[in-house]
Amino acid sequence: MTQASTAPDPTTDPFGALERELRILVRRAASSSSQIAQIVHPELEASAYPLLAHIHLHPGTRGSDLAAHFGVGRATVSRQLSRLADLGLIHREVDPDDTRGQLITLTDDGEARFAAARDGRVSALGHALSEWSPKDVATLAGLLRRYSDDWVRWRDTQDA
């Protein structure tokens, strides 16, 4: 009979504890992403929701920008963008500065569906963390942003 291991102690093993919490967070986020994608459109893949969010924040972005931002191949992004266009959620037009590229924006329907899903997710976070102070929520958001920026910066040095 195997003995169950205990979670790493953040005081003595901070990186082990962080790895554990990130692993759990990623697993839960994957489940949540499937649910939110279904709210946007019943045929939307979970992995496409972050693309919609990025396009919402950066209208007129290009596929190559999306691939670089998410650290995936252009073919993967191209396939996802084709699906989003088929679902009527994005619009692509030729980039007047570089006719090889396309500028991507959300359609009115895509914008409305994304906003409804995002607002629902923000509301759910508010309910789930209702006992947290706004300062604690802001601290968590800031630390996650810092983590993400530092991870990407480090990752990009590993590819060189």
Order of alpha helices (4+ residues) and beta strands (2+ residues): alpha-alpha-alpha-alpha-beta-beta-alpha-alpha
